[in-house]
Amino acid sequence: MSMKRQAIFTLPESISVIDLVGNQDEYLHMIEDESGAQITLRGNVFTISGTDLEVQSTVTLLSTLVATLEAGERLTREEIRRHLDLMKTGEFAPKPMKDDVILAHKGRVVRPKTPAQKQYVDAIRDNTITFGIGPAGTGKTYLAMAMAIAAFNRKEVGRIVLTRPVVEAGENLGFLPGTLHEKIDPYIRPLYDALYEMMDGARASRYISEGAIEIAPLAFMRGRTLNDSFIVLDEAQNTTPQQMKMFLTRLGIGSKMVITGDITQADLPKGISGLKTVRQVLDGLDDIAFCEFHSKDVVRHSLVAKIVSAYARPEEMNLRL
């Protein structure tokens, strides 16, 4: 767990406090909500508390906003939102996040964009098994796959295994029409899409045909031992406790596992999600990390974060959708 720290940011006397924080501290509240840091203001002195990355991100953002005001420009709600979005894309990210390039492909760079993503990436590096738990759009699966491809490219592992439960079909694929590939393809297509974003298509197809990259339903993992592999289990909220145990015990020598999911989005027809219970079982064990994401970590359209927060309200969670 990251240590908490504080930083002091002093506003230049030439800048009005209200120009920076907005009426009734509106802009300040927006920055707090997105950055995860706690900000207190006394006079023209800001005290910023949080993890190292939360504090660094917030100080960097405040410095950028002050520079905007010093250039004679006004800040608006839309301008604050634009700067917050830029912070998430890495434009104003602190150095530890900017320098952490996981993968580069066709001019696109994959790096952590929020403090929670940075902690997640570091946890994957430092642990054999890492859980990434949180809402859609927070980069859990995307970063896990980037880490897998990077490890494969560096020859740290000899194989990548990408899997997810096919709960929508009840994993009873025999009743579906078509060949096995045609039956499972719609359910694992998102994994293919992410793979082809990070690796040349011909190269990815060759590795798949050679078995160096395997994309398959979770049911196909039963009875196997996965050595020298980087294994990613996606949509883990749709596993039962028995399936979760089965998956975790596939871990072989020289392998690493990342398990991602959103416990609020389980599609199981009945029973308890294995992702909900696994922390109670494994929390505290060495070489296993649990990383949590929240709406402020959503790196899609800013409206997605608001939707996630709205559905997370207790009264909304009691609705039967």
Protein Blocks (a to p, Z undefined) as FASTA:
>chain_A
ZZdddddddddfkbcfklmnoghhlmmmmmmmmnopacddehjaccdeddfklmmmmmmm
mmmmmmmmmnopacdfklmmmmmmmmmnommgcfklmmmcfbdcehiacddfbfklmmmm
mmmmmpmbdcdeddehilmmmmmmmmmmmmmmnopafbdcdddddfknoopaklpgcjfk
lmmmmmmmmmmmmmmmmgcfklmmmmmmnopaccddfklmgopacehiacddehklmpcf
klmmmmmmmpcghiacdddddfklccbfbdcdfklmmmmmmgopahiacddddfklpcbd
fklmmmmmmmmpmklmmpcZZ
